[in-house]
Amino acid sequence: MLRTITLGSCVSVQGTFVRSMPDGRIAVQVDNTVYSGVPVTKN
């Protein structure tokens, strides 16, 4: 499943969902790199 996260104030990353973290962040994978950040919510 594709998910979008924000890194900092203006950088967004979209990738395949990897896992949820206890603090509310999620991890997504893009190619061989895993990024973690705050999920973008639907408005």
C-alpha positions in Angstrom: 0.0 0.0 0.0 1.4 3.4 -0.9 1.6 6.0 1.9 2.8 9.6 2.0 4.8 11.0 4.9 6.3 14.4 5.7 9.9 14.9 6.7 10.4 18.3 8.3 8.1 21.1 7.3 8.1 20.9 3.5 9.5 17.5 2.2 7.1 14.7 1.4 7.9 11.1 0.5 5.6 8.6 -1.0 6.4 4.9 -0.8 5.4 1.4 0.3 4.2 1.1 3.9 6.7 -0.8 6.1 5.6 -0.4 9.7 4.0 1.9 12.3 6.0 3.2 15.2 4.8 3.7 18.8 5.1 7.5 18.6 2.7 7.8 15.7 5.2 8.0 12.9 5.2 5.4 10.0 8.0 4.0 7.9 7.8 3.8 4.1 10.3 2.2 1.7 11.4 3.9 -1.6 13.7 1.6 -3.6 16.2 0.4 -1.0 15.8 3.2 1.5 13.4 3.3 4.4 12.1 6.8 5.6 10.1 7.5 8.7 7.9 10.5 9.3 4.5 11.8 10.1 1.7 10.4 7.9 -0.2 12.8 5.7 -3.9 12.7 6.7 -6.9 13.0 4.3 -8.8 16.3 4.5 
